[in-house]
């Protein structure tokens, strides 16, 4: 047991603004020093956590950017867009950008496999597609969904792909065979996002019916269910330890769940609109949240100090203090008191954290330089109708070179002209909080 003096709650570390529309996804780089955010404003922004003076904006898409993913070495970024394309680019001011037309409709999700050699994409055309990164080559499709596919992600070992979407199903595909090996159906809500547990045997799904479900893939069963949000859940992420789950929802809040005890432990505010994206850093020391208020909040998780007994003691003190404040502020039978009780009920027994009076929140990092990436663009395009004299130039400019692990892209050209130019078991509705563990406690928790 940790000393109570060491127990520390999550706290806001940084507060960024830069997008001019809703942020759709946020992802830490594998090295943990940078963040990528995609947005409805057609851009992806890279935020450097070590260098507060500037960030890089990639704005090559012609439609809303729904998803972003880092390669394992942090030297490539893939982005998926409503414009039906996936772009693979180098995360620096002057780099290379590769593009391919991935689907016949909007691309909702993109994810690198653990080796960095393949990508999985998901689309409104109801399919998942597997691609070879270096050649931008289509490998195979995974079918079975009968509505929009919102998310698709590789398992930690890269052997499986999980997907969810508007057909209310969670599907697991074997990458080598292409077969669907598991299907879980949901009666109430559509899958908005999913996350693999670090051990690769569990999948958590964020649902439009305000719920989070965790499935055991090996056993083929639901093992935990949470309803801790009062509105649809948009995103979720496992802590690297596998013991905590981070969620964000349309109720403008972020939740942290203790999976070992099966309960919410923190409710965090700070956003003024729907929380669309959440993510943990690779070491779990930080987490990020973003959403429709265009804000990016970076938090210290302090979960390495978490102790269940210390948390309960702090929780009891916090609830007593809040109850005394509510009683002093309004008579017991007044409308204000009724409203306060309602809020307390929604927030359940977790510790409530509001960073809006903190120095980090007020010292918003908005006076930094936003630099537009300058990149060489290559597209998949037919050269059959290009005159021969220009075809050779086209093929020279479009030549991709890869390193041994195919986790980088570069171009070679004999032209002296610069290629750079300027240019994201009971499920009751009567309670605001539902926490359910099925059968015996899982061996994973």
Buried (B, 14 or more C-beta within 10 A) or exposed (E): EBEEEEBBBBBBBBBBEBBEEBBBBBBBBBEBBBBBBBBBBBBBBBBBBEEEEEBBBBBBBEBBBBBBBBBBBBBBBBBBBBBBBBBBBBBBBEBBBBBBBBBEBBBBBBBBBEBBBBBBBBBBBBBBBBBEBBEBEBBBEBEBBEEBBBBBBBBBEBEBBBBBBBBBBBBBBBBEEBEBEBEBEBEEBBBBBBBBBBEBBBBBBBBBBBBBBBBBBEBEEBBBBBBBBBBBBBBBBBBBBBBBBBBBBBBBBBBBBBBBBBBBBBBBBBBEEBBBBBBBBBEBBBBBBBBBBBBBBBBBBBBEBBBBEBBEEBBEEBBEEBEEEBEEEBEEEEEEBEEBEEEBEBBBBBBBBEBEEBEBBEEEBEEBEEEBBBBBBBEBEEEEEBEEEEEEBBEEBBEBEBEEEBBBBEBEBEEEEEBBEEEBEEEEEEEBBBBBBBEEEBEBB
